[in-house]
């Protein structure tokens, strides 16, 4: 997976001229045909239809006017009305009679009750409502469909208002809505006496020619005015006392729809409250009361703004055009340019669909066409990626014989760097060497030597890589590694020192393993130094190697050998030590001048014993002041703590020499190492 991600990153960063050649005409045609066949077939399935419906919802929300253009007011049977009226549901019909009388006095053009009244109530209650209907002469009452299931039959039964109300002059209209598979109301219900048609007919009866004849094309879709409560709402209890609760003329010439209006939220019991999903539900999380569904249907019919879906042939034609155009544009694979072209095609499709929806009341589904463009982009990108990855594999096999895998990755990511020369970088260099390995080689056969080196190099290399280092080369039994190149590493000194300590700890385990195999134990010295160096490809025109060059690189190598002086496993220069975080257990070892240098270098090693670190620092301070007695006492104390302390032993020997031959004036405590 890591290799795949690296290949993808390198591929996306390649210059445009490095892209794969254009796909052949045959391959391009095959991709276009496959995408067309897939998306075309998907358009006739449930998932494909659902995807297109999501597009319809987005257009419905984007083009909704947000305000009704008709004089429609909804009287909501809401929570406030239940609280004010104080009666349990269903309410007595005399209450509706009182409402109808009040609305008639207030000048309402039509009063449409979206309330089921298919069963008789008490004689007095039904008489009161029938008399109010007769006085008003403008009432529509909803009919409903009920599902009935018995041991003998399963059927839908229409439930109309009781005959007394029809005889009194009420019109009836089927308050039916069609739900799509996802439960959203998008389709305009069809029928000769559908509720919204009955309302229009009653309005024209009261005022002939006021509204256009109700009609909606077959298969028409609802153009919603807005989310729930876009239409004006008045609470039922306020409408009952309109003279005192509402301004004069609140219902003058209004089409008044009366229906339930409870809390509009996505709730498990919403179906029991005459609430429905709409295209706005996904964004608002709100449901819309059934009475407002009828208001939207009425608005669309009167304003002739119902949306008509485009014929299926149009959808297939758009998918075909999108697949062919995208294939032609993307056959020459360029990730960013191709993405921009694909986005432009998708934007054009979406823009055309929006214009038809908003200006021509026509819904042209383009979601699958947009998906076809996306799939085409992925298909050509996948082919180009596989081709590029194959090319990378070939290059890797060719170069892996000469350079480390890390450098191969860099070469593949940045081909322009495959030239002679380097760049100046601040890096931390690590050199290792196996102590006394020449003697081991002389005493054991080449097979055993190879086994030892193979295990050592494998384990040490893994540590270098794990600590984000770059393994440059093996030199005999030595290892050279750097941190901070070719990739930037702000903590290169920290990572190099962690690697050095882990390598020494791992070597202890390796010695145990070698002993179990009957092989001799090995010990290692490590030198670490931070410096500015030239890092890059050096060599001849026909053969070069990625490495680091510079005076500081040589110093790191010298520090590895200087471990012999102190009997230490790791020597860290002062330049590196200054980059380590506070609290790093560094033991000061003094100052040395390595062979070929004139400037002294502060050197340190790692020691977890704080007492040893403190005592060494005090003894070295006395040593630097030429206070030989104090320095000697300090180092003898260290030697008493640990008889194998090579640092203390070295300085005791050094103090004895300086007593015999005192240093020259200006001596800074450093020691020249002419042989190391």
Secondary structure, DSSP 4 states (H G I P E B T S, - for coil): -HHHHHHHHHHHHS-GGGSPPPPPHHHHHHHHHHHHHHHHHHTTSHHHHHHHHHHHHHHHHHH--SS--S-EEEEEE-HHHHHHH--PSSPPHHHHHHHHHHHHHTT-SEEEE-S---S---HHHHHHHHHHHHHH--EEEEEEEEEEE-SS-EEEEEEPPPHHHHHTT-EEEE---EE-TTSBEEEPP--TTBHHHHHHHHHHHHSTTSSPPP---TT-B---SSSTT-SEEEEHHHHHTHHHHS-TTTTTT-EEEEEE----S--TTGGGGTEEB-TTHHHH---EEHHHHHHHHHHHHHHT--BEEPPHHHHHHHHHHHHHHHHHHHSS--HHHHHHHHHHHHHHHHHHHHHHHHHH-EE---HHHHHHHHHHHHHHHHHHHHHHHHHHHHHHHHHTTTS-HHHHHHHHH-GGG-SSEEEEEEEEEEEEEEETHHHHHHHS-HHHHHHHHHHHHHHHHHHHHHTT-EEEEEETTEEEEEESSSS--TTHHHHHHHHHHHHHHHHHHHHHHHHHTTPPP-EEEEEEEEEEEEEEEEEETTEEEEEEESHHHHHHHHHHHHHHHHT-SEEEEHHHHTTSPTT--EEEEEEEE-TT--S-EEEEEE-S-HHHHHHHHHHHHHHHTT-HHHHHHHHHHHHHH-TT-HHHHHHHHHHHHHHHSPPPTT--SEEE-S--
